[in-house]
Amino acid sequence: MPRAVRAFTRFAWITLSVTVVVIVWGAVVRATGSGAGCGSHWPLCNGVVVPLAPATSTIIEFTHRLTSGVAMILAVVLALWARRVFPAGHAARAWAMWSLVFMLFEAAIGAGIVLLGLVEGNASALRAGYIAVHLTNTMLLMAAMTGTIRTTGLSAEAQRAKAETTGTTATGTAGTTGTARLVALALMIVVAAAGAIVALGDTLFPHASLAEGIAADLDPASHFLIRLRIWHPVLAVATSLVAVFSFRSMLVTTLVLAQVGLGVMNLLMLAPLPLQMAHLLGSSVLWIAMVWEWMGTDAEMT
């Protein structure tokens, strides 16, 4: 691999890693109710560039904005650098550009959440919808960055051969495996979006015990965010089974089991913040691994 490509690949990994850190810190913002830490101002914080004598919530929110800005700059550099390193038509250039597009969407969604007041104690359906869209875009962003890294080593000839192989095996084993993995990826997005909504419900409507929480989940008079919580573990178990049997990968299976374990711990311990962060981090790593292996499906099956 040429030196320029190696340097680009290292930078792409850094960009993805920083993005994951920003995603996990977003859980801290939500769990601590710090989304309004900068008031209703965006991109300024409480009307200023740098807040003076900030409260804890302001520090948490401002840190999230700063790290998001760093991730945005890295995504811009990644897209521009890809155009210099790879020829026109190379997959890495396309994936890097999509990374930037999804990063811009991420910023726009984040701004909307603040400007529309979908923070703190807001328990509206609009906020739940925004969070679901936010997480869906986040997953697509990580997928695009993973695709950028995965395709850096492909030559133009290798890309053409991969395309031809995909076309000739679309109805064979590789095609079936690829489709099953796509289904697992789609389910993973649904589970992530549902998990974000469940986490919001846990934050806004905490319970003193597991029994009290389950009773509230099953009470038809409960808020819709509470009644939705019971569906997350159901979807998670179904998705885990599909992922394990479609990927048949030791890495994916191990990460799935770790996620299930973290999910159970979150449930039993009433979702303390460190466990929420670990669960979101594990979800991100699992997603990256699944996208990585999905992109290698044709190579594995031929």
Secondary structure as the mmCIF struct_conf table of DSSP 4:
data_model
#
loop_
_struct_conf.conf_type_id
_struct_conf.id
_struct_conf.beg_label_comp_id
_struct_conf.beg_label_asym_id
_struct_conf.beg_label_seq_id
_struct_conf.end_label_comp_id
_struct_conf.end_label_asym_id
_struct_conf.end_label_seq_id
HELX_RH_AL_P HELX_RH_AL_P1 ARG A 3 ALA A 31
TURN_TY1_P TURN_TY1_P1 THR A 32 GLY A 33
TURN_TY1_P TURN_TY1_P2 GLY A 35 SER A 40
BEND BEND1 TRP A 42 LEU A 44
STRN STRN1 CYS A 45 CYS A 45
TURN_TY1_P TURN_TY1_P3 ASN A 46 GLY A 47
STRN STRN2 VAL A 48 VAL A 48
BEND BEND2 VAL A 49 VAL A 50
BEND BEND3 LEU A 52 ALA A 53
HELX_RH_AL_P HELX_RH_AL_P2 THR A 56 VAL A 85
BEND BEND4 PHE A 86 PHE A 86
TURN_TY1_P TURN_TY1_P4 ALA A 88 GLY A 89
HELX_RH_AL_P HELX_RH_AL_P3 ALA A 91 LEU A 115
TURN_TY1_P TURN_TY1_P5 LEU A 116 GLY A 117
TURN_TY1_P TURN_TY1_P6 GLU A 120 GLY A 121
HELX_RH_AL_P HELX_RH_AL_P4 ALA A 125 ARG A 150
TURN_TY1_P TURN_TY1_P7 THR A 151 GLY A 153
HELX_RH_AL_P HELX_RH_AL_P5 ALA A 156 THR A 168
BEND BEND5 THR A 169 THR A 169
TURN_TY1_P TURN_TY1_P8 ALA A 170 THR A 171
BEND BEND6 GLY A 172 GLY A 172
HELX_RH_AL_P HELX_RH_AL_P6 THR A 173 LEU A 204
BEND BEND7 PHE A 205 PHE A 205
BEND BEND8 ALA A 208 SER A 209
HELX_RH_AL_P HELX_RH_AL_P7 LEU A 210 LEU A 218
TURN_TY1_P TURN_TY1_P9 PRO A 220 ALA A 221
BEND BEND9 SER A 222 SER A 222
HELX_RH_AL_P HELX_RH_AL_P8 PHE A 224 ARG A 227
TURN_TY1_P TURN_TY1_P10 LEU A 228 ILE A 230
HELX_RH_AL_P HELX_RH_AL_P9 TRP A 231 PHE A 247
HELX_RH_AL_P HELX_RH_AL_P10 MET A 250 LEU A 268
TURN_TY1_P TURN_TY1_P11 MET A 269 LEU A 270
HELX_RH_AL_P HELX_RH_AL_P11 LEU A 273 MET A 295
TURN_TY1_P TURN_TY1_P12 GLY A 296 GLY A 296
HELX_RH_AL_P HELX_RH_AL_P12 THR A 297 MET A 301
#
